[in-house]
Amino acid sequence: MTASTATIGPRTEVPRLDIDPFSDAFLADPFPFHERLREAAPVTYLEPYGVYAVARYAEVHRALTDWQGLQSAAGVGLSNFRKEPPWRPPSVLLEADPPRHDAPRSVLVKLLSPRRLRALEAGWRADAARVVDEMLARGRDFDAVTDLAEVFPLRVFPDAIGLGDSGREHLLPYGDFAFNAFGPRNRLVEEGQAGIGPTMAWIDAQCRRENLAPGGIGQQIWEAADRGEITAEQAPFVVRSLLTAGVDTTVTGIASVLHALADRPEDWRRLRADRSLLPRVFEEAVRLESPVQTFFRTTTQPVELAGVEIPADEKVLMFLGAANRDWRRWHDPHAFDLHRDPSGHVGFGMGLHQCVGQHLARLEAVSVLDALLDRVTALETTGPARRHLNNTLRGFEALPMRLTAA
């Protein structure tokens, strides 16, 4: 890893680093690289891809919230849609800015509001209890990823959208591929590309009105098109947005909180006694692990960031995971702290493009954690966590654990 400096723009020298944020070494253990990026300067330039980068909280927050100067419409991955075609039609939410972005976002904000989701809560809590009971019946040893974190979202999320029973196994590989595609065409993308055809065909089919169950969120998106709130052309892409970001991220979030709480008997006992702490625990786990690690923006004009003038039409890589561990914003940032107020973390993004499904993810996580706390008095690891490498997400392949039933 080398560094040099060069004057980019008229005002400030920007360190030029040869860090590859999509290498296996970086994805497996990003923290030493985060430290180097944060401490090098507020803005750096990554030689391998010719992009600017921000890793401190203040600059990441600024880039997330300045949608006029740092837009999403040119793609939130490495690819610049102004210069190369996207691998699929762009998202009408994630890869769009006002005014095109506003109507689809407004529809989802209403459908996924805490008030609307309350209608799902009793059923989800009952489902969570059944999932945990089924797991307990198999014994004390379990894998927190494959036996719990994947099982629960794959049971309740497709039902909430109104998907049929057949083909749900496509959801996880689709999300994995979509988040990989935000990076370069590396080994991870090419391995996923080999078998993605049938998965893409299934996803496209699920977005059609005739394949969505009455009363589900998917059907309600089409009803918003009937009312003229969005166009009929936008409706399938709004459904697709949910299928893209609604499973893998939540699986990773649930796994992250279980990973954080294992081998912490005092925290587990405290949570069993005071369930009002559950939302904070989930937010702290999201801050610490940051399931979504990075996103790009593209400058629409020369943009000043921490004294650096970034020219127009340049890609800027935002390290959300690094910002969530920036000592300038967080005390003891690498620690999981049940007493911390994690509000303000950028694990769900920030500003105009902040995750519209975050309330859905919170409800899923709290439901399954609550069911687990009802039935389990202790959680311990029985082996090392195995990471799942992805160009954008930081998740787990396996989390071997043992529980003590209540």
N, C-alpha and C positions, 0 to 999 in steps of 0.2 A: 504494500500500500504506500503510495508516494503522494506528495502534495507539492504544489508550486503555486505562485500567485501570478495573476495577470490582471491588467486593468480592463474591465468590461464596463462600458458606459463611462461617463465623464467624471464620476465622483469617488468611487470606492473600488479598491482592489478586492477581487473575489478569489478565495482559495480554490484551486482546481484540484480535485481529488480523483484518484483512480478506483474509487469504491464502486463495486457492482452490486446494487441492491437487489438484483434478481439471481445472484449466484447461489448455489446450494449452501455455501459456507455462511453467507449473510442470512438466508432464510432460516437456516437451522438455529442460528444463534445471533440475532441482530444486535444485541445489546452493546458489545464492544464497538461495533460500527456506529450505532446511534451516538455513543459517547464521543467518538471522533467527529462525527458530523456536527453535533451540538456545540462542541467546544472549538471547532475550527473557526467558525464565524456565523453570524445570523443567516447569511446566504452563502451557499457554496455552489460550485459548478462540477458536475459529475462527468468526467472525461469519457467514460465508456459509452454514454448515450447522448452526450452533448445537451444536457438539460441542467437547469438550475434546481437547487434543492433547499428546502427549509426544514429544520428539525427542532428548533426551539418553539416553546409553546406560543409565545407572542406572535411570531411570524407565521406559524401554521394557522393560528386563529385568524390573523389578518387575511391570509390567502383564502381561507374558507369563506370569509364573510364579504370579501370584495368581489362580488360576481360581475360587476361592470368591468373591472380591469383584468380579472383573472377568471375567464369564463370556462364553463363546462361543455358548451356546445361543440367545441372542437375535440371532444373526447376526454374522459377522465383517466384514460390509460396513456401509455407511451405514444400511441399512434396519434398523429395530428390529422383530424378529418379534413382540414383545409388542403392537405397535401396528398392524402392517400385515402382510399375508400375504407369505411369500417367493415369489420368481418360480418356484421349483421346490421339491419336497420337500427340506427341509434335509438336509445331509450328516450321516451318522451318526457321522462322526469330527470334521470341522472345525467343524461347527456343533452340537456336542453336548458336554456335560460329564458327569462321573461322576454317577451310575453308568451312564447310558445309553451313554456314550462307551467304557466300558472293554472290553467284550467284542469289539466290532469292532476296536478298536485292538490288543488282544492277538493276534487272529488275524493281522493284518497285520504286527505286530512279528515274529512267528515266520516268516511267509512271506518277509519282506524282510530277514531278518537277514543279516549278512555270511557266516555259515556256509552258509545256504541258497543265497545268491547265487553262492557259489563254483562251484556246478554250472553256472552260465551263463557263467562267465568265459572259458573256453577258446574257446567258440563266438563270444562277443562280440568277443574279440580277433582272431579270424580274420575275422569280418565287418568289423571296423574296418580291417584290412589291405586287404581287397577294396575298401572304399569309398575309401580313400586312393589305392590303385593306379588305380582307375577315374578318379579326379579328376586324377591325375598324367598319365594318358594323354591328357587333353584339353588339356594345356598348362600353362604356368607361372602364368597369371593365373586367378584364381578368386574367387568370392564366399564368404567364410567362413560366411555364414549359409545361403544357399540351396544351396551345393554341398557343405557338410560338416555344419554344426551341425544343420540340419534333417534331412539325409539319414540320418545314422546312427541317431538315436533313433527315427525313423519306420520304420527297418528292424528294429531289435532289440526295441524295447519292445512293439509289438503282438504279435510272435511270443511273447514271454515271457508276456504275458497270455493268449494263446490266441485272438486275434482272427482272423477270416478275412481273406483277401487283399482282398476287395472293400470299398471305402468308407473306407479308411484316410485318405483326404484330408480326412475330416471332423474328424480329431483336432485339428489345429492351430486351425481356426476355432472349434471348440467350446471349447477351453481359452481362447482369446482372449476369447470372449464371456463365459465364466464369470467370468474375472478382471475384465473390464470391469464386470460386473454387481455387483461389490462396491462400486462407486462410485455416484454419482448417475445419474439417467437423462439423461445428456448426449448430445452428438453421437456419441460413440464407441458408446454402448449402442444408440442408435436406428439407427445404420448397421448394426450387427451384427444387430439384431433383424429387419431386413428379410428376411434370407435364412436365419435360423437354424432354421426349422421342420424341413426335411429332415435337417439335422444332428442335431437333438435326437432325432428319430425313430430315426436310425441308432444314436446312442449308447444309447438305451433298449433297442434290440434287442440290442446287443452284451452287455448286462448279463444277458441271460437265459441260463439254464443250457444250453439246447439249442444256443446259438450259440457256445459257448466250447469250444475244442479240449481233448481229454483231456490231462492232465499240465501244462497251463498254470496260471498263478497264479489266473486267473479261476475255472477249474474247482475248484482247491483251496479257494477261498473257499466255493464251494457245498458242498464236502465237509465243511468246518468246520460248515456249517449241518446237514448230516446227522448229525454227531457231537453236535449240541446246543450247540456253542460260541457260535454266534450263531443268530438265528432265520432262517427261510427268507425272511421279509419284509425282514430287514436285508441279506441276501446281495447282491441286485442293487445296493443303494446302496453297499456296500463296493467292488464292482467299479467302480461309477460314480466313486467317489472317486479311484481310480487313473487312470481315463481323464481326469478333470478336471485333475489336477495333475501327471500323469506325463510330459507331452511338452513343453508350452510352457516350463515352468520349466527343464527340462534343456537344451532348445535354447538358451535364453538363457544358461544357465550355461556351456555349451561355447563359445558365441560370445563371452562375456565374457572367458574365459581366453585365447582367440586374440587378441582385441582388446588385452588387456593385454600379451601377449608379442610382438606385432608390433613391429618396429623396435627390438627390444632384443636385439641379437646376442650380447651377453655372457651374458645370462640363458638364451638359447636353447642356446648352447654348453654352459653349465653343466648344463642339463637333459639334453642329449644324453649327457653324461658320467655323470650321476648321476640315474637314474630314481626313486630313492627319494624325490626331492623332489616328485614329481608330485602326491601327495595335498595337500601343503602349498600348492602353486601353485594348485590348484583352489580350496581354501578361501580363499586370499588374494583370488582373483578374485571369489569369491562375496561376501566381505566388502566389497571395494571397489565392486562394481557392484550388489550386492543385487538379484538378479532379482525377488524379491518385495519391493516397496518399503513397502507399508503393509498393516495389518490393523486392524480395529476390535475393541474389546471393549465390554461393557455392564455398568455397575455394578449389582450385585444389592442393594446397601445403600449407605449413605453410606461412602465410601472415602477415607481420607487418603493423599495422594500428594505427597511433598515438601512437607508442611505445608499442602497445599490439601485441604479437605474437598469432595470431589465428591459431589453428592447421588445418591441411588438412581435407577436407570433412566436414566442418562445415557450417551451414547455417548462413548467415548474412542478417538481415532485414534492409533495407534502408528506412528511413522515409523522403520521398521527400517533403511532406507537411511541416514537421518540418524544414527541411533545407531551404525551401523557406521563412521561418519566423525567421531565425537565425539572431539575432542582430549583430553577428560578421561579417555578410556579407551585411545586409540591414539596413539602417537607418529607424527608426520608422517602424519596419517590419510588424506590425499588421494593418497598415493603408493602405487604397486604395489611391494611390497618382498618380494623372494624370501627375505630373511633374517628376516622377521617371523614370529612365532608367532601365527597368526590365530585360534587356538582361543578360543572364547568369543564369536565373532561371532554375530549374531542373524539371519543370512541364511536359516537354516533354522528360524527361530523359536527357542523355548526352552521348557523345562518340558513340561507335560502334552501340549501340542499341537504339540510340535516335529515337523518334517516326518518322517513315518514312512517315506517313500520316499527319504530322503537317501542311503542306501547304494546304492540303485539308480542314482541320479544320479551319484554318485562313480564307480561302476564304468563307466558309460557314458563319462563324461568322460575318465577315465584311460585307457580302452581306445583311444579315438580319438586322444588326445594321444600316447600311446606309439607308435601306428602312424605318426603324422605325424613324430615325432622320429626314427624309424628311417629315414625316407625323405627327409627335408628338412633342409638345413643352415642355411637362413635364411628368415625370413618378414618381408615388408615391406608396408606399406600403399601402395596406388596411388591412393587417393582418400579423401574424407571419409566417416566412418561416418554412415549414415542411421538415425535412431532410429525404432522402431515405438512409437507412442503407445498406452498402455493405462492404464486407471484404477488398476491394481494392479502390473502387471509393468513393469520397465524393460528392454526388449529392443532388438533391432536389426532394421531392415528390410534393410540391406545393409552389408557390410564388404568392400569391394574390396581384394584383396591379390595379391601375387606371391610365389611360392616359388622357392627354389633347390634342385633335387633333389640328393640325395646321390650 
